[in-house]
Amino acid sequence: GAVVSQHPSWVICKSGTSVKIECRSLDFQATTMFWYRQFPKQSLMLMATSNEGSKATYEQGVEKDKFLINHASLTLSTLTVTSAHPEDSSFYICSARDSNAYEQYFGPGTRLTVT
Amino acid sequence: QQPVQSPQAVILREGEDAVINCSSSKALYSVHWYRQKHGEAPVFLMILLKGGEQKGHEKISASFNEKKQQSSLYLTASQLSYSGTYFCGTEDDYKLSFGAGTTVTVRA
């Protein structure tokens, strides 16, 4: 149990375009999902907390107009990187918290490369 | 605020033991441990809750000292599959802050 999927697993896009990343909890309901970014050989940095049916909460320094988050249902959250630039290239990982438990489970991640 | 992990890296031979420490300057409610292999997402190992007992996962166990605001992860009789980067995460208002990670390399 506790499977989180992410799509796509990797994407290459041109500078100035937008990319949407989906995160789904497959076998549990997740009231809260989290989006992280990880640069090579670094730790996971929380970008935002996504709550079903309400606006996302962004961490300090994360541009909410650039990283649009939508938590449409108890099993789906999406992150859209708008007007992507090469510095946005990174490994984006979502996690989902089971509504009835404390654990957070991570999706497989999406490697974004902006050229 | 990020927890502090030590050591940064450790190299082991198969069968050897290791301890990874995680400490926080804030009072801890829970500590989450994950292992990440290169190019993959972190995999949940275990969670330790305030007032809870020591947990175990195969030959990997952990302890949580609430008074000292720290947790330790114990790798016992390490296997090649234990290689990876281990992160501890401390929880604050449902959000996790992760340490810098400890890279474990197990050699045959």
Backbone of each chain as ProteinMPNN parsed JSONL, in Angstrom:
{"seq_chain_A": "GAVVSQHPSWVICKSGTSVKIECRSLDFQATTMFWYRQFPKQSLMLMATSNEGSKATYEQGVEKDKFLINHASLTLSTLTVTSAHPEDSSFYICSARDSNAYEQYFGPGTRLTVT", "coords_chain_A": {"N_chain_A": [[0.809, -1.204, 0.0], [0.207, 2.441, 0.113], [1.086, 4.019, -2.188], [2.455, 6.424, -4.303], [2.143, 8.166, -7.247], [3.815, 9.86, -9.939], [3.791, 12.073, -12.642], [5.032, 13.68, -15.551], [7.882, 11.389, -15.566], [10.205, 12.433, -16.445], [11.065, 15.462, -18.111], [11.764, 17.591, -20.818], [11.986, 20.902, -21.682], [11.53, 23.958, -23.52], [12.934, 27.166, -22.804], [10.766, 29.519, -21.322], [8.4, 28.218, -21.75], [5.599, 26.358, -20.286], [5.239, 23.829, -17.808], [3.493, 21.001, -16.653], [3.149, 19.044, -13.78], [1.997, 16.033, -12.453], [0.715, 14.609, -9.451], [-0.254, 11.767, -7.791], [-2.051, 10.014, -5.297], [-2.354, 6.641, -4.985], [-3.603, 4.563, -3.555], [-4.686, 5.557, -1.271], [-6.273, 8.225, 0.548], [-5.34, 11.574, 0.367], [-5.292, 14.296, 2.175], [-3.485, 16.274, 2.382], [-0.805, 17.285, 0.399], [2.611, 17.546, -0.577], [5.11, 19.555, -2.116], [8.377, 19.262, -3.279], [11.712, 20.366, -4.024], [14.751, 19.295, -5.374], [18.131, 19.764, -5.664], [21.145, 18.575, -7.305], [22.923, 16.378, -5.205], [22.009, 17.569, -2.905], [19.813, 18.37, -0.15], [16.269, 17.752, 0.37], [14.103, 20.341, -0.438], [11.372, 21.95, 0.828], [8.774, 23.231, -1.106], [6.054, 23.944, -1.223], [2.897, 23.504, 0.417], [0.12, 21.591, -0.23], [-3.3, 21.665, 0.002], [-6.296, 19.887, -0.17], [-8.904, 21.348, -1.902], [-8.344, 23.93, -1.103], [-6.284, 26.935, -1.107], [-2.81, 26.676, -1.93], [-0.027, 26.619, 0.335], [2.841, 28.465, 0.373], [6.389, 28.164, 0.754], [8.8, 30.386, 2.201], [10.336, 32.507, -0.135], [9.618, 31.11, -2.379], [8.118, 31.519, -5.454], [4.797, 32.082, -5.867], [3.332, 32.677, -8.132], [4.798, 31.639, -10.114], [5.12, 28.95, -9.632], [2.533, 27.138, -9.835], [0.044, 25.622, -7.967], [-2.381, 23.118, -7.731], [-4.85, 21.432, -6.008], [-6.899, 19.278, -6.737], [-8.452, 17.097, -5.949], [-8.86, 14.484, -3.453], [-6.893, 12.788, -4.171], [-5.215, 13.856, -6.054], [-2.785, 16.184, -6.991], [-1.437, 19.0, -8.648], [1.46, 20.499, -10.077], [2.416, 23.341, -11.698], [4.924, 24.634, -13.581], [5.495, 27.727, -14.545], [6.432, 29.693, -17.399], [9.115, 28.647, -17.687], [12.599, 28.612, -16.825], [16.126, 28.038, -17.39], [17.303, 27.896, -14.81], [15.314, 26.744, -13.346], [15.531, 24.11, -13.716], [15.561, 20.985, -12.269], [15.054, 18.394, -9.784], [11.904, 17.465, -9.114], [9.802, 16.582, -6.528], [6.942, 15.031, -5.209], [5.052, 14.552, -2.225], [2.75, 12.649, -0.287], [0.444, 12.736, 2.326], [-1.11, 10.38, 4.239], [-4.43, 10.671, 5.152], [-5.26, 9.473, 7.478], [-3.041, 8.871, 8.948], [0.381, 9.323, 10.079], [2.493, 9.164, 8.378], [4.454, 10.197, 5.518], [4.508, 9.735, 2.073], [6.591, 9.429, -0.743], [6.437, 10.414, -4.177], [7.824, 9.136, -7.308], [9.291, 11.175, -8.435], [10.095, 13.926, -10.666], [12.143, 14.761, -13.255], [13.131, 17.767, -14.364], [14.257, 19.485, -17.137], [15.276, 22.476, -18.454], [15.791, 24.053, -21.437]], "CA_chain_A": [[0.0, 0.0, 0.0], [0.859, 3.736, 0.192], [1.806, 4.285, -3.43], [2.267, 7.748, -4.876], [2.696, 8.208, -8.603], [4.111, 11.179, -10.447], [3.895, 12.047, -14.099], [5.916, 12.666, -16.14], [9.076, 11.083, -14.781], [11.2, 13.415, -16.872], [10.567, 16.339, -19.164], [12.67, 18.607, -21.334], [11.176, 21.942, -22.307], [12.267, 25.165, -23.914], [12.789, 28.322, -21.922], [9.577, 30.312, -21.588], [7.191, 27.389, -21.812], [5.1, 25.896, -18.988], [5.23, 22.379, -17.624], [2.615, 20.555, -15.567], [3.534, 17.769, -13.161], [0.887, 15.478, -11.674], [1.037, 13.746, -8.312], [-1.461, 11.041, -7.39], [-1.99, 8.945, -4.299], [-3.09, 5.59, -5.689], [-4.379, 3.648, -2.712], [-5.13, 6.208, -0.051], [-6.683, 9.607, 0.361], [-4.338, 12.498, 0.897], [-5.797, 15.651, 2.356], [-2.35, 17.178, 2.214], [0.33, 16.853, -0.424], [3.731, 18.479, -0.477], [5.999, 19.614, -3.285], [9.77, 19.52, -2.935], [12.686, 20.481, -5.106], [16.046, 18.797, -4.921], [19.255, 19.949, -6.571], [22.088, 17.46, -7.162], [23.694, 16.194, -3.969], [21.495, 18.407, -1.837], [18.657, 17.84, 0.555], [14.965, 18.112, -0.191], [13.624, 21.626, 0.052], [9.93, 22.069, 0.682], [8.346, 24.411, -1.853], [4.689, 24.336, -0.885], [1.969, 22.52, 0.965], [-1.102, 21.626, -1.025], [-4.441, 21.113, 0.718], [-7.435, 19.654, -1.048], [-9.989, 22.312, -1.847], [-7.96, 25.277, -0.665], [-5.066, 27.44, -1.734], [-1.553, 26.126, -1.433], [0.803, 27.47, 1.192], [4.197, 28.449, -0.191], [7.5, 28.471, 1.659], [9.44, 31.671, 1.947], [11.253, 32.521, -1.265], [9.054, 30.392, -3.536], [7.169, 32.402, -6.139], [3.527, 31.379, -6.07], [2.843, 32.895, -9.49], [5.626, 30.848, -11.015], [4.85, 27.54, -9.323], [1.102, 27.075, -9.558], [-0.346, 24.332, -7.397], [-3.812, 22.865, -7.645], [-5.141, 20.145, -5.348], [-8.277, 19.164, -7.206], [-9.199, 16.041, -5.267], [-8.095, 13.869, -2.362], [-5.852, 11.913, -4.705], [-4.484, 14.497, -7.143], [-2.267, 17.549, -6.902], [-0.607, 19.309, -9.804], [2.388, 21.623, -9.99], [2.723, 23.885, -13.017], [6.041, 25.57, -13.607], [5.159, 28.642, -15.632], [7.55, 30.427, -17.986], [10.295, 27.984, -17.122], [13.929, 29.072, -17.204], [17.133, 27.005, -17.086], [17.539, 27.758, -13.365], [14.242, 25.929, -12.765], [15.884, 22.703, -13.918], [15.744, 20.358, -10.959], [14.28, 17.178, -9.519], [10.721, 17.857, -8.354], [9.213, 15.396, -5.91], [5.776, 15.29, -4.376], [4.758, 13.544, -1.219], [1.36, 12.676, 0.156], [0.246, 12.277, 3.701], [-2.353, 9.656, 4.452], [-5.31, 11.436, 6.047], [-5.459, 8.748, 8.733], [-1.769, 8.438, 9.511], [1.402, 10.362, 10.181], [3.559, 8.993, 7.394], [4.416, 10.833, 4.206], [5.086, 8.873, 1.049], [7.041, 10.218, -1.874], [6.329, 9.949, -5.547], [9.123, 8.798, -7.892], [10.007, 12.381, -8.84], [10.101, 14.384, -12.06], [13.364, 15.507, -13.566], [12.833, 18.828, -15.32], [15.395, 20.158, -17.761], [14.835, 23.6, -19.271], [16.908, 24.396, -22.337]], "C_chain_A": [[0.84, 1.25, 0.0], [1.713, 4.01, -1.023], [1.429, 5.662, -3.941], [2.903, 7.75, -6.26], [2.916, 9.662, -9.016], [4.305, 11.073, -11.951], [4.095, 13.452, -14.639], [7.116, 12.387, -15.245], [10.229, 11.985, -15.2], [10.61, 14.234, -18.003], [11.655, 17.341, -19.528], [11.81, 19.649, -22.032], [12.054, 23.142, -22.647], [11.982, 26.292, -22.931], [11.56, 29.138, -22.327], [8.296, 29.524, -21.666], [6.801, 26.95, -20.403], [5.045, 24.372, -18.966], [4.329, 22.021, -16.452], [3.073, 19.181, -15.088], [2.375, 17.296, -12.292], [1.396, 14.564, -10.572], [-0.254, 13.09, -7.848], [-1.169, 10.05, -6.273], [-2.915, 7.844, -4.817], [-3.986, 4.748, -4.797], [-4.738, 4.241, -1.362], [-5.528, 7.639, -0.374], [-5.693, 10.534, 1.055], [-4.928, 13.902, 0.968], [-4.696, 16.665, 2.062], [-1.275, 16.537, 1.356], [1.386, 17.953, -0.37], [4.57, 18.418, -1.753], [7.391, 20.047, -2.842], [10.579, 19.709, -4.208], [14.029, 20.016, -4.546], [17.08, 19.021, -6.009], [20.276, 18.849, -6.303], [22.884, 17.512, -5.864], [23.251, 17.127, -2.848], [20.265, 17.758, -1.211], [17.37, 18.249, -0.149], [14.505, 19.424, 0.43], [12.13, 21.732, -0.222], [9.601, 23.362, -0.06], [6.978, 24.887, -1.362], [3.923, 23.158, -0.332], [0.636, 22.699, 0.258], [-2.228, 20.948, -0.247], [-5.643, 21.02, -0.202], [-8.515, 20.703, -0.827], [-9.622, 23.69, -1.362], [-6.644, 25.687, -1.325], [-3.824, 26.814, -1.112], [-0.84, 27.145, -0.561], [2.234, 27.341, 0.72], [5.229, 28.787, 0.876], [8.125, 29.802, 1.245], [10.409, 31.548, 0.779], [10.739, 31.793, -2.497], [7.975, 31.257, -4.169], [5.875, 31.654, -6.463], [2.976, 31.572, -7.47], [3.635, 32.095, -10.508], [5.343, 29.355, -10.848], [3.397, 27.427, -8.871], [0.729, 25.674, -9.086], [-1.851, 24.259, -7.295], [-4.033, 21.494, -7.044], [-6.617, 19.863, -5.573], [-9.105, 18.131, -6.458], [-8.317, 15.45, -4.171], [-6.991, 12.956, -2.856], [-4.991, 12.583, -5.773], [-4.068, 15.92, -6.805], [-1.398, 17.779, -8.132], [0.263, 20.535, -9.523], [2.67, 22.073, -11.414], [3.843, 24.899, -12.872], [5.798, 26.482, -14.813], [6.402, 29.401, -16.092], [8.884, 29.913, -17.443], [11.596, 28.563, -17.679], [14.942, 28.002, -16.814], [17.395, 26.824, -15.588], [16.435, 26.988, -12.652], [14.509, 24.438, -12.959], [16.23, 22.082, -12.568], [14.966, 19.047, -10.919], [13.129, 17.598, -8.622], [10.043, 16.591, -7.826], [7.99, 15.814, -5.088], [5.716, 14.225, -3.291], [3.311, 13.709, -0.785], [1.273, 12.102, 1.545], [-1.115, 11.619, 3.791], [-3.189, 10.417, 5.485], [-5.462, 10.786, 7.412], [-4.156, 8.331, 9.405], [-0.788, 9.601, 9.548], [2.41, 10.322, 9.037], [3.335, 9.82, 6.144], [5.12, 9.906, 3.229], [5.404, 9.695, -0.189], [6.702, 9.569, -3.207], [7.713, 9.707, -6.107], [9.906, 10.005, -8.395], [9.902, 12.667, -10.331], [11.357, 15.202, -12.286], [13.048, 16.498, -14.674], [14.129, 19.449, -15.821], [14.862, 21.241, -18.683], [16.01, 24.053, -20.131], [16.766, 25.821, -22.888]], "O_chain_A": [[2.064, 1.164, -0.101], [2.922, 4.21, -0.909], [0.254, 6.023, -4.005], [4.065, 7.377, -6.418], [2.271, 10.573, -8.496], [4.898, 10.121, -12.459], [3.378, 14.359, -14.217], [7.331, 13.095, -14.261], [11.125, 12.269, -14.405], [9.763, 13.757, -18.758], [12.363, 17.863, -18.667], [10.991, 19.306, -22.886], [13.158, 23.304, -22.128], [10.919, 26.349, -22.314], [11.338, 29.411, -23.507], [7.21, 30.103, -21.65], [7.556, 27.139, -19.449], [4.83, 23.727, -19.992], [4.387, 22.648, -15.395], [3.345, 18.282, -15.885], [1.835, 18.061, -11.492], [2.379, 13.842, -10.742], [-1.233, 13.774, -7.549], [-0.165, 9.338, -6.304], [-4.1, 8.075, -5.059], [-5.027, 4.268, -5.245], [-5.056, 3.515, -0.42], [-5.172, 8.187, -1.417], [-5.275, 10.291, 2.187], [-5.046, 14.599, -0.041], [-4.95, 17.76, 1.561], [-0.89, 15.388, 1.57], [1.082, 19.125, -0.146], [4.712, 17.367, -2.377], [7.566, 21.043, -2.14], [10.195, 19.281, -5.297], [14.384, 20.306, -3.404], [16.934, 18.536, -7.131], [20.289, 18.255, -5.224], [23.435, 18.545, -5.486], [24.03, 17.436, -1.946], [19.758, 16.742, -1.686], [17.386, 18.992, -1.13], [14.515, 19.596, 1.649], [11.686, 21.618, -1.365], [10.076, 24.44, 0.297], [6.771, 26.076, -1.117], [4.247, 21.995, -0.572], [0.1, 23.803, 0.162], [-2.111, 19.779, 0.119], [-5.964, 21.965, -0.924], [-8.977, 20.914, 0.294], [-10.496, 24.546, -1.22], [-5.989, 24.895, -2.002], [-3.799, 26.473, 0.071], [-1.022, 28.354, -0.699], [2.782, 26.239, 0.671], [4.977, 29.585, 1.778], [7.992, 30.261, 0.111], [11.202, 30.609, 0.709], [11.366, 31.854, -3.555], [7.031, 31.675, -3.499], [5.877, 30.704, -7.246], [2.228, 30.725, -7.959], [3.185, 31.898, -11.637], [5.331, 28.602, -11.822], [3.076, 27.597, -7.695], [1.059, 24.676, -9.727], [-2.513, 25.193, -6.84], [-3.47, 20.505, -7.514], [-7.465, 20.16, -4.732], [-10.323, 18.272, -6.346], [-7.173, 15.865, -3.988], [-6.232, 12.408, -2.057], [-4.115, 11.933, -6.343], [-4.883, 16.745, -6.392], [-0.711, 16.871, -8.599], [-0.144, 21.469, -8.831], [3.113, 21.279, -12.244], [3.728, 25.884, -12.143], [5.889, 26.045, -15.961], [7.295, 29.709, -15.303], [9.66, 30.648, -16.831], [11.677, 28.949, -18.845], [14.639, 27.143, -15.986], [17.68, 25.711, -15.144], [16.589, 26.618, -11.488], [13.785, 23.601, -12.421], [17.076, 22.588, -11.829], [14.315, 18.654, -11.887], [13.349, 18.038, -7.493], [9.753, 15.66, -8.578], [8.012, 16.816, -4.373], [6.267, 13.134, -3.439], [2.731, 14.788, -0.907], [1.936, 11.123, 1.889], [-2.138, 12.22, 3.462], [-2.699, 10.759, 6.562], [-5.76, 11.464, 8.396], [-4.17, 7.523, 10.334], [-1.091, 10.71, 9.107], [3.092, 11.309, 8.759], [2.203, 10.11, 5.757], [6.187, 9.364, 3.519], [4.614, 10.531, -0.627], [6.684, 8.346, -3.341], [8.699, 10.039, -5.449], [11.077, 9.868, -8.749], [9.656, 11.774, -11.141], [11.605, 16.198, -11.606], [12.733, 16.103, -15.796], [14.979, 19.879, -15.04], [14.083, 20.958, -19.592], [17.078, 24.391, -19.622], [17.614, 26.273, -23.658]]}, "seq_chain_B": "QQPVQSPQAVILREGEDAVINCSSSKALYSVHWYRQKHGEAPVFLMILLKGGEQKGHEKISASFNEKKQQSSLYLTASQLSYSGTYFCGTEDDYKLSFGAGTTVTVRA", "coords_chain_B": {"N_chain_B": [[13.183, 24.955, 10.629], [16.163, 23.342, 9.738], [17.03, 20.014, 10.67], [20.083, 18.698, 12.113], [22.345, 16.485, 10.731], [24.578, 13.764, 11.316], [27.144, 11.305, 10.739], [28.408, 13.041, 7.774], [29.032, 11.308, 5.776], [29.562, 7.795, 5.395], [31.496, 4.866, 5.135], [31.156, 1.462, 4.714], [31.898, -2.018, 5.262], [30.283, -4.938, 4.077], [28.172, -6.349, 6.501], [29.069, -4.843, 8.617], [28.348, -2.395, 11.22], [26.551, 0.723, 11.65], [25.877, 4.079, 12.795], [23.612, 6.712, 12.506], [23.075, 10.04, 13.222], [20.639, 12.464, 14.244], [19.733, 15.669, 14.992], [17.916, 18.298, 16.61], [17.172, 21.775, 17.105], [14.785, 22.465, 17.994], [11.866, 21.517, 19.869], [10.778, 18.208, 19.423], [8.166, 16.507, 17.79], [7.841, 14.358, 16.155], [9.961, 12.118, 14.301], [11.046, 11.399, 11.087], [12.364, 8.913, 8.995], [14.162, 8.395, 5.993], [15.357, 6.722, 3.026], [17.319, 7.355, 0.23], [18.079, 6.444, -3.026], [20.44, 6.921, -5.653], [19.211, 9.166, -8.049], [16.607, 8.473, -7.589], [13.428, 8.698, -5.83], [12.959, 9.504, -2.331], [12.577, 6.812, -0.02], [10.297, 5.734, 2.348], [11.257, 4.816, 5.589], [10.827, 4.612, 8.436], [8.859, 5.979, 11.147], [9.136, 7.845, 14.087], [7.408, 8.557, 16.911], [6.682, 11.026, 19.37], [6.94, 9.886, 22.604], [6.616, 7.352, 21.73], [7.593, 3.919, 20.943], [10.811, 2.376, 20.275], [11.565, 1.827, 16.854], [11.69, -0.569, 14.141], [13.026, -1.813, 11.057], [13.536, -4.344, 9.07], [16.908, -4.944, 9.436], [17.356, -2.458, 10.324], [17.085, -0.021, 12.665], [15.716, 2.444, 14.929], [15.979, 5.114, 17.295], [14.533, 7.471, 19.583], [15.103, 10.292, 21.308], [13.469, 12.316, 23.227], [13.986, 14.3, 25.122], [16.605, 15.1, 24.588], [16.182, 15.963, 22.095], [16.767, 14.501, 19.764], [17.433, 11.922, 17.331], [18.439, 8.624, 16.463], [19.635, 6.497, 13.912], [20.094, 3.115, 13.34], [22.138, 0.982, 11.61], [22.411, -2.307, 11.18], [24.535, -5.086, 10.771], [25.185, -4.554, 8.002], [24.002, -4.526, 4.612], [24.615, -4.77, 1.053], [22.502, -3.522, -0.192], [21.826, -1.506, 1.495], [23.119, 0.776, 0.843], [23.058, 4.235, 0.06], [21.54, 7.504, 0.434], [20.692, 8.724, 3.521], [18.054, 10.371, 5.04], [16.881, 12.375, 7.688], [13.788, 13.592, 8.834], [12.161, 16.226, 10.378], [9.176, 17.077, 12.007], [6.912, 19.765, 11.747], [4.012, 21.267, 12.291], [2.768, 19.536, 10.411], [4.517, 19.734, 8.281], [7.582, 18.661, 6.836], [10.976, 19.086, 7.654], [14.077, 18.552, 6.274], [17.208, 16.994, 7.058], [20.635, 17.431, 5.97], [21.465, 15.05, 5.005], [22.955, 11.755, 5.034], [25.401, 10.005, 3.503], [25.643, 6.68, 2.767], [27.811, 4.115, 2.058], [28.077, 0.847, 1.199], [30.32, -1.707, 0.964], [31.378, -4.703, -0.697]], "CA_chain_B": [[14.634, 24.909, 10.792], [16.641, 22.024, 9.361], [17.783, 19.234, 11.667], [21.492, 18.481, 11.775], [22.684, 15.067, 10.642], [25.99, 13.387, 11.333], [28.151, 11.993, 9.944], [27.999, 13.381, 6.401], [29.208, 10.118, 4.947], [30.184, 6.645, 6.056], [31.775, 3.73, 4.246], [31.107, 0.231, 5.491], [31.957, -3.302, 4.583], [29.119, -5.783, 4.375], [28.175, -6.963, 7.822], [29.42, -3.873, 9.658], [27.261, -1.583, 11.763], [26.747, 2.171, 11.607], [24.867, 4.89, 13.469], [23.418, 8.046, 11.929], [22.418, 10.88, 14.22], [19.821, 13.575, 13.77], [19.396, 16.487, 16.159], [17.158, 19.505, 16.299], [17.188, 22.805, 18.131], [13.402, 22.647, 18.427], [11.227, 20.337, 20.442], [10.344, 17.317, 18.355], [6.978, 15.678, 17.963], [8.109, 13.104, 15.454], [11.113, 12.082, 13.401], [10.817, 10.49, 9.966], [13.614, 8.494, 8.34], [14.016, 7.985, 4.603], [16.579, 6.382, 2.292], [17.211, 7.721, -1.171], [19.12, 5.941, -3.912], [20.783, 7.908, -6.675], [18.255, 9.342, -9.131], [15.272, 8.007, -7.212], [12.789, 9.444, -4.747], [13.182, 8.905, -1.014], [11.697, 5.725, 0.406], [9.991, 5.813, 3.774], [11.768, 3.717, 6.412], [10.059, 4.547, 9.67], [8.547, 7.214, 11.848], [9.155, 7.733, 15.539], [6.547, 9.568, 17.505], [6.942, 11.405, 20.762], [6.317, 8.951, 23.529], [6.501, 6.037, 21.111], [8.682, 2.987, 21.193], [11.813, 2.261, 19.227], [11.023, 1.12, 15.7], [12.651, -1.344, 13.371], [12.683, -2.15, 9.678], [14.573, -5.329, 8.775], [17.97, -4.777, 10.427], [17.538, -1.039, 10.535], [16.231, 0.406, 13.779], [15.925, 3.842, 15.287], [15.546, 5.543, 18.621], [14.111, 8.871, 19.639], [15.286, 10.852, 22.652], [12.724, 13.588, 23.189], [14.634, 15.32, 25.966], [17.778, 15.609, 23.888], [15.722, 16.406, 20.776], [17.548, 13.826, 18.744], [17.097, 10.562, 16.945], [19.55, 7.897, 15.866], [19.28, 5.378, 13.046], [21.108, 2.076, 13.499], [22.24, 0.006, 10.531], [23.041, -3.48, 11.785], [24.94, -6.12, 9.8], [24.795, -3.876, 6.76], [23.971, -5.246, 3.343], [24.893, -3.899, -0.09], [21.283, -2.774, -0.51], [21.68, -0.378, 2.424], [23.784, 1.959, 0.295], [22.151, 5.308, -0.319], [21.605, 8.666, 1.314], [19.656, 8.665, 4.543], [17.599, 11.681, 5.509], [15.89, 12.453, 8.749], [12.869, 14.699, 8.668], [11.478, 16.595, 11.614], [7.859, 17.582, 11.648], [6.402, 20.977, 12.382], [2.741, 21.62, 11.647], [2.61, 18.603, 9.292], [5.55, 19.892, 7.265], [8.86, 18.054, 7.192], [12.249, 19.721, 7.312], [15.032, 17.469, 6.155], [18.618, 17.231, 7.259], [21.449, 17.461, 4.745], [21.636, 13.685, 4.511], [24.163, 10.982, 5.322], [25.609, 9.055, 2.411], [26.174, 5.404, 3.236], [28.314, 3.238, 0.997], [28.404, -0.478, 1.711], [31.158, -2.42, -0.009], [31.469, -6.159, -0.505]], "C_chain_B": [[15.115, 23.479, 10.556], [17.291, 21.3, 10.519], [19.213, 19.034, 11.168], [21.784, 16.991, 11.794], [24.188, 14.876, 10.71], [26.102, 11.876, 11.347], [27.598, 12.349, 8.561], [28.056, 12.152, 5.516], [29.853, 9.018, 5.772], [30.355, 5.534, 5.032], [31.879, 2.483, 5.106], [31.44, -0.96, 4.616], [30.703, -4.072, 4.955], [29.251, -6.403, 5.748], [28.517, -6.007, 8.948], [28.207, -3.043, 10.071], [27.592, -0.098, 11.623], [25.605, 2.865, 12.332], [24.823, 6.254, 12.793], [22.61, 8.852, 12.934], [21.703, 12.063, 13.592], [19.419, 14.392, 14.989], [18.726, 17.776, 15.72], [17.268, 20.491, 17.44], [15.786, 23.062, 18.666], [12.879, 21.362, 19.041], [10.621, 19.51, 19.313], [9.071, 16.572, 18.738], [7.177, 14.322, 17.308], [9.349, 13.254, 14.588], [10.841, 11.028, 12.336], [12.169, 10.159, 9.335], [13.319, 7.958, 6.942], [15.381, 7.573, 4.058], [16.348, 6.719, 0.827], [18.388, 7.141, -1.947], [19.282, 6.953, -5.048], [19.734, 7.959, -7.791], [16.833, 8.908, -8.815], [14.709, 8.887, -6.107], [13.088, 8.769, -3.413], [12.141, 7.837, -0.7], [11.529, 5.793, 1.913], [10.535, 4.583, 4.501], [10.924, 3.555, 7.667], [9.822, 5.934, 10.233], [8.588, 6.936, 13.335], [8.361, 8.893, 16.101], [6.955, 9.84, 18.937], [6.196, 10.448, 21.678], [6.196, 7.554, 22.976], [7.704, 5.169, 21.377], [9.691, 3.029, 20.057], [11.249, 1.436, 18.089], [12.109, 0.326, 15.001], [12.118, -1.656, 11.987], [13.797, -3.041, 9.174], [15.66, -5.177, 9.837], [18.314, -3.31, 10.604], [16.568, -0.635, 11.64], [16.555, 1.848, 14.116], [15.426, 4.095, 16.687], [15.265, 7.027, 18.589], [14.245, 9.338, 21.078], [14.663, 12.244, 22.659], [13.437, 14.677, 23.981], [15.841, 15.933, 25.269], [17.438, 16.119, 22.497], [16.569, 15.793, 19.661], [17.074, 12.406, 18.503], [18.337, 9.921, 16.33], [19.016, 6.737, 15.046], [20.419, 4.376, 13.095], [21.033, 1.108, 12.318], [23.047, -1.169, 11.07], [23.332, -4.523, 10.72], [24.595, -5.656, 8.387], [24.914, -4.783, 5.528], [24.244, -4.257, 2.218], [23.701, -3.001, -0.41], [21.067, -1.584, 0.42], [22.352, 0.892, 1.902], [22.754, 2.98, -0.158], [22.36, 6.489, 0.601], [20.411, 8.631, 2.251], [19.337, 10.08, 5.02], [16.698, 11.507, 6.73], [15.035, 13.694, 8.482], [12.183, 14.98, 9.989], [10.204, 17.353, 11.256], [7.476, 18.812, 12.446], [5.148, 21.373, 11.622], [2.555, 20.844, 10.344], [3.686, 18.711, 8.227], [6.849, 19.275, 7.76], [10.025, 18.935, 6.753], [13.296, 18.63, 7.333], [16.45, 17.922, 6.454], [19.348, 17.154, 5.925], [21.711, 16.068, 4.192], [22.954, 13.067, 4.917], [24.302, 9.942, 4.217], [26.302, 7.81, 2.945], [26.587, 4.571, 2.025], [28.709, 1.922, 1.638], [29.141, -1.233, 0.618], [31.246, -3.898, 0.339], [32.78, -6.533, 0.162]], "O_chain_B": [[14.554, 22.527, 11.099], [18.037, 21.913, 11.283], [19.509, 19.178, 9.982], [21.496, 16.314, 12.781], [24.964, 15.703, 10.232], [25.236, 11.211, 11.916], [26.466, 12.001, 8.224], [27.231, 11.977, 4.618], [30.592, 9.281, 6.721], [29.492, 5.295, 4.187], [32.602, 2.456, 6.101], [31.286, -0.921, 3.395], [30.135, -3.872, 6.029], [30.308, -6.918, 6.114], [28.283, -6.319, 10.116], [27.192, -2.993, 9.376], [28.754, 0.285, 11.495], [24.511, 2.317, 12.468], [25.858, 6.871, 12.54], [21.583, 8.392, 13.432], [22.11, 12.586, 12.555], [18.824, 13.856, 15.924], [18.943, 18.272, 14.615], [17.434, 20.106, 18.597], [15.606, 23.775, 19.653], [13.38, 20.271, 18.77], [10.03, 20.046, 18.375], [8.926, 16.079, 19.857], [6.749, 13.288, 17.821], [9.733, 14.356, 14.198], [10.453, 9.903, 12.649], [13.014, 11.038, 9.166], [12.381, 7.191, 6.728], [16.421, 8.009, 4.552], [15.301, 6.401, 0.262], [19.545, 7.326, -1.571], [18.375, 7.728, -5.351], [19.409, 6.94, -8.4], [15.955, 8.969, -9.675], [15.415, 9.71, -5.525], [13.432, 7.588, -3.377], [10.974, 7.955, -1.074], [12.504, 5.897, 2.657], [10.301, 3.45, 4.08], [10.375, 2.484, 7.924], [10.473, 6.911, 9.862], [8.119, 5.891, 13.787], [8.622, 10.057, 15.797], [7.506, 8.976, 19.619], [4.992, 10.233, 21.542], [5.725, 6.653, 23.67], [8.699, 5.608, 21.953], [9.453, 3.64, 19.015], [10.538, 0.457, 18.319], [13.299, 0.528, 15.242], [10.909, -1.751, 11.777], [14.89, -2.558, 8.88], [15.364, -5.273, 11.028], [19.431, -2.965, 10.989], [15.367, -0.886, 11.544], [17.547, 2.403, 13.643], [14.563, 3.382, 17.198], [15.7, 7.743, 17.688], [13.565, 8.824, 21.967], [15.246, 13.211, 22.168], [13.484, 15.833, 23.561], [16.069, 17.14, 25.351], [18.303, 16.646, 21.798], [17.021, 16.482, 18.746], [16.418, 11.785, 19.339], [19.178, 10.606, 15.748], [18.057, 6.074, 15.442], [21.58, 4.742, 12.911], [19.995, 0.496, 12.065], [24.231, -1.03, 11.379], [22.488, -4.812, 9.871], [23.814, -6.292, 7.68], [25.779, -5.653, 5.428], [24.119, -3.046, 2.406], [23.871, -1.862, -0.846], [20.21, -0.741, 0.154], [22.166, 1.969, 2.47], [21.706, 2.624, -0.696], [23.253, 6.478, 1.449], [19.265, 8.521, 1.816], [20.225, 10.865, 5.353], [15.864, 10.603, 6.783], [15.517, 14.705, 7.971], [11.682, 14.065, 10.642], [10.175, 18.158, 10.326], [7.689, 18.885, 13.657], [5.212, 21.766, 10.458], [2.227, 21.421, 9.308], [3.76, 17.854, 7.346], [7.179, 19.352, 8.943], [10.052, 19.453, 5.637], [13.393, 17.87, 8.297], [16.847, 19.049, 6.157], [18.755, 16.851, 4.89], [22.13, 15.919, 3.044], [23.948, 13.765, 5.12], [23.421, 9.103, 4.025], [27.399, 7.878, 3.5], [25.806, 4.358, 1.098], [29.572, 1.883, 2.515], [28.65, -1.378, -0.502], [31.195, -4.287, 1.505], [33.035, -7.713, 0.405]]}, "name": "protein", "num_of_chains": 2, "seq": "GAVVSQHPSWVICKSGTSVKIECRSLDFQATTMFWYRQFPKQSLMLMATSNEGSKATYEQGVEKDKFLINHASLTLSTLTVTSAHPEDSSFYICSARDSNAYEQYFGPGTRLTVTQQPVQSPQAVILREGEDAVINCSSSKALYSVHWYRQKHGEAPVFLMILLKGGEQKGHEKISASFNEKKQQSSLYLTASQLSYSGTYFCGTEDDYKLSFGAGTTVTVRA"}
